[in-house]
Amino acid sequence: MSNGATIQTPPPGGVPEALARKSPGFARIVWRRLRADRFAMAGLIVIGFFFLVSWFAPVIANNRPIIMRWNERILFPAVAQMFPLRFVMKYPELTSVEFDAIKHDASVGLVMPPVKYSPIATSLDHRLLPPDHNHPLGTDELGRDVLARMVHGTTISLKVGLVAVGISLVIGLLVGALAGYYGGLADILLSRLIEIVICFPFLFLILAVIAFLPPNIYNVMIVIGITRWTDIARYTRAEFVRLKNREFTEAARALGASDGKIILRHILPNSLAPVLVTATFSIASAILIEAALSFLGLGTQPPTPSWGGLLASAREQDFAWWLTTYPGIAIFLSVTAYNLLGEGLRDASDPRAAIGVSLR
């Protein structure tokens, strides 16, 4: 007998409907936990702000116009500077243009960036000016605008942090994966290698290595990367030891998967959570190390702008408080932001932590 009513079949085994729905993935759970952490989100916002400043630095602080009408053509010199090789190939005639001169040419229509100074342009008539309406953060001993150098210094700091940690990730993942997966003699030898590298004070190790290399930003990235991989290797090894005999790994072996495929496709993706947390802390450490090396004159070399270089220029200018205050604040904010994000990721990815957010 049918009266038009719809009969709903309960989930199999009497499982409640809320539990029968598909569970959210691990990444989604981590993101929800992270969003509930106000300090971690504050750190993420600060990091995002620095990334935006770094990417758009040529259109924020530059002596080149953002938009320019020149010889009956509409050009974007500041935007094109974000892609310098393409700029030179497409507009070779602009490589010799004196942009500071054409800014006062009434026949040239242009729109200048918010900070209309080059980070490397000097002006001895404006040296060591305190903050004012023309130079909101003042000028340095060569008359260079501090705000322009701060903006472009963001690019250097983030580039060093990301590239150096990328090198550390490659070395650490390789060493940790081989030690944890194969065990035995390989584990013993690689673990001893990790312990030997850890025994050296890393700052002295960096100074010793960089003393034999020309001081430039690329060598700084490489040296930091090849000396700061040990924590990543240790976490990777621990995760591989934990996962190499799990059911999904044994199933892959039974199906004839090679060791390389098991490592790359099955174990490595499931062991990245603690490694990425460590990498986040390592970025903060790399930014701090680069600033220290630049302060000592072993890192980024003038006239390339960097936060550590600005601090170094203030050593002989006791009264120029703005040369220490603003770079110091930038270094503090960036390092603190990465540390807060790292703490939040560590708590959010901890499987033993109670889920404080809804899983709907």
Secondary structure as UniProt FT lines:
FT   HELIX           12..14
FT   HELIX           17..20
FT   HELIX           26..35
FT   HELIX           38..55
FT   HELIX           57..60
FT   STRAND          67..70
FT   TURN            71..72
FT   STRAND          73..75
FT   HELIX           77..80
FT   TURN            81..82
FT   HELIX           84..90
FT   HELIX           92..96
FT   HELIX           99..102
FT   TURN            103..104
FT   TURN            106..107
FT   STRAND          109..111
FT   HELIX           124..126
FT   TURN            127..128
FT   TURN            136..137
FT   TURN            141..142
FT   HELIX           146..182
FT   HELIX           184..199
FT   HELIX           202..210
FT   TURN            211..212
FT   HELIX           217..227
FT   HELIX           230..243
FT   TURN            244..245
FT   HELIX           247..254
FT   TURN            255..256
FT   HELIX           259..261
FT   HELIX           262..267
FT   HELIX           268..271
FT   HELIX           272..295
FT   TURN            296..297
FT   TURN            302..303
FT   HELIX           307..313
FT   TURN            314..316
FT   TURN            318..319
FT   HELIX           322..348
FT   TURN            351..352
//
